[in-house]
Amino acid sequence: MITFLCRSASDQRGAAALEFALIFPVLFVLHITAVEALGAYQAQRNVAHIASAMADITAQNRSVTAAELDDILVASVSMIHPFPNVDVQQRVYSLSANGSGAVSTDWTVNKSYSVAGGPSVPSGYLSANESVIVTDVIYDYKPTFGLFLPATIRFTRHAYVRPRLSVKVDKIA
């Protein structure tokens, strides 16, 4: 009996399978966590790219039409790929400061934008007789697995770009 126990204790067959069975759950959890975190990071970066691209394209014009603004909104949604674009909320607007520095909204266009509150810029951003194109993008990201992150993560990004070819980008009706 003692010889059997000694022989069994020194037998290494199956040790690798036992080690794999013990470490596999840890590796699986780490892998799923990494996939979810990377997906959330990629969605956040895509939202930031959408906001900056919309502002940049709009600011490159002296004037824009409603149809051109609609095209900008529709085209920029494709940048959220590979994530579903049904939850993208967008708003583009032009703000300008008069000679005394009072900021007012020149025009605004939105697509599925449901957040309350008017357009704004940080205090002191605009000096007298300046204008800026501002974009707001909101995306409700839903993780693939939903095991370690909340069911929905809301990413909100703003972009501020000064008009390039004129003092103000006008909207033509």
C-alpha positions in Angstrom: 0.0 0.0 0.0 2.8 2.4 0.9 4.6 1.6 -2.4 1.3 2.4 -4.3 1.0 5.8 -2.5 4.7 6.7 -3.2 4.3 5.7 -6.8 1.0 7.8 -7.1 2.6 10.8 -5.5 5.5 10.8 -8.0 3.3 10.2 -11.0 3.1 13.5 -13.1 0.6 12.2 -15.7 -2.5 14.5 -15.9 -0.8 17.4 -14.1 -1.0 19.7 -17.1 -4.7 19.0 -17.5 -5.3 19.8 -13.9 -3.3 23.0 -14.1 -5.2 24.0 -17.2 -8.5 23.3 -15.5 -7.5 25.5 -12.6 -6.2 28.4 -14.6 -8.8 28.4 -17.5 -11.5 30.3 -15.6 -9.1 33.1 -14.7 -7.8 33.4 -18.3 -11.4 33.4 -19.6 -12.5 36.2 -17.2 -9.4 38.3 -18.2 -10.0 37.8 -21.9 -13.7 38.8 -21.7 -12.8 41.8 -19.5 -10.2 42.9 -22.0 -12.6 42.6 -24.9 -15.3 44.6 -23.1 -12.8 47.4 -22.1 -11.3 47.6 -25.6 -14.8 47.8 -27.1 -15.8 50.6 -24.8 -12.5 52.5 -25.5 -13.0 52.1 -29.3 -16.6 53.4 -29.1 -15.5 56.4 -27.1 -12.8 57.2 -29.6 -15.2 56.9 -32.5 -17.6 59.3 -30.8 -14.8 61.8 -30.4 -13.9 61.4 -34.1 -17.4 62.0 -35.1 -17.7 65.2 -33.1 -14.4 66.6 -34.4 -15.1 65.6 -38.1 -18.6 67.2 -38.0 -17.2 70.5 -36.6 -14.2 70.5 -39.0 -16.2 69.9 -42.1 -18.8 72.5 -41.2 -16.1 75.1 -40.3 -14.5 74.7 -43.8 -17.4 76.5 -45.4 -18.4 80.2 -45.7 -22.1 79.1 -45.7 -24.0 75.9 -45.5 -27.4 74.8 -46.6 -29.8 72.6 -44.6 -29.2 69.8 -47.1 -25.4 70.1 -46.7 -25.8 69.9 -42.9 -28.0 66.9 -43.2 -25.4 65.2 -45.4 -22.7 66.0 -42.7 -24.9 64.4 -40.0 -25.7 61.3 -42.1 -22.2 60.8 -43.3 -20.5 61.2 -39.9 -22.7 58.5 -38.4 -20.8 55.9 -40.5 -17.7 56.6 -38.4 -19.3 54.7 -35.5 -18.7 51.5 -37.4 -18.4 48.6 -36.3 -20.9 49.6 -33.6 -24.7 50.0 -34.3 -25.5 53.6 -35.2 -29.0 53.6 -34.0 -28.0 55.3 -30.7 -26.0 58.2 -32.1 -27.4 61.6 -31.2 -25.9 64.6 -33.0 -26.2 68.4 -32.9 -24.3 71.1 -34.9 -24.6 74.8 -34.2 -23.0 78.1 -34.7 -22.4 80.5 -31.9 -21.2 84.1 -32.2 -20.3 86.9 -29.9 -21.4 90.4 -30.7 -19.3 93.6 -30.3 -19.9 93.6 -26.5 -19.1 89.8 -26.1 -22.6 88.6 -25.6 -22.9 85.0 -27.1 -25.9 84.1 -29.2 -26.9 81.1 -31.3 -26.9 81.7 -35.0 -28.4 78.4 -36.1 -28.6 74.8 -34.9 -29.3 71.5 -36.6 -29.7 68.1 -34.8 -30.4 64.5 -35.6 -32.1 62.4 -32.9 -30.7 64.8 -30.2 -32.9 64.4 -27.1 -30.8 66.0 -24.4 -32.3 69.1 -22.8 -30.4 72.4 -22.7 -29.3 74.9 -25.3 -26.0 75.2 -27.1 -23.2 76.7 -25.1 -19.4 77.2 -25.0 -17.1 77.5 -22.0 -17.1 80.9 -20.3 -14.6 83.2 -22.0 -14.1 81.0 -25.1 -15.5 83.6 -27.5 -14.2 87.2 -27.6 -16.1 90.1 -29.2 -17.0 89.5 -32.9 -15.8 85.9 -32.9 -17.8 82.8 -33.8 -17.4 79.0 -33.4 -18.9 75.9 -34.8 -19.8 73.5 -32.0 -20.9 69.9 -32.3 -22.3 67.6 -29.6 -22.4 63.8 -30.1 -23.9 61.3 -27.6 -23.7 57.6 -28.0 -25.2 54.9 -25.8 -22.7 52.0 -26.0 -24.0 48.6 -25.0 -21.2 46.1 -24.2 -21.0 42.9 -26.2 -21.1 40.6 -23.2 -22.3 42.9 -20.4 -20.6 40.8 -17.7 -18.2 43.4 -16.2 -19.4 46.8 -17.5 -22.8 48.5 -17.0 -25.6 47.6 -19.4 -25.2 51.0 -21.2 -22.4 53.5 -21.1 -23.2 57.0 -22.4 -20.4 58.7 -24.2 -20.7 62.5 -24.8 -18.3 64.5 -26.8 -18.1 68.2 -27.8 -16.0 69.8 -30.5 -15.2 73.5 -31.0 -13.8 74.7 -34.3 -13.5 78.3 -35.5 -14.6 79.0 -39.1 -11.7 78.9 -41.5 -12.7 81.0 -44.5 -14.9 83.7 -42.9 -15.7 85.2 -39.5 -18.9 83.2 -39.3 -20.5 80.2 -41.1 -23.9 81.3 -42.3 -26.8 78.9 -42.8 -28.7 79.4 -46.0 -32.3 78.4 -45.9 
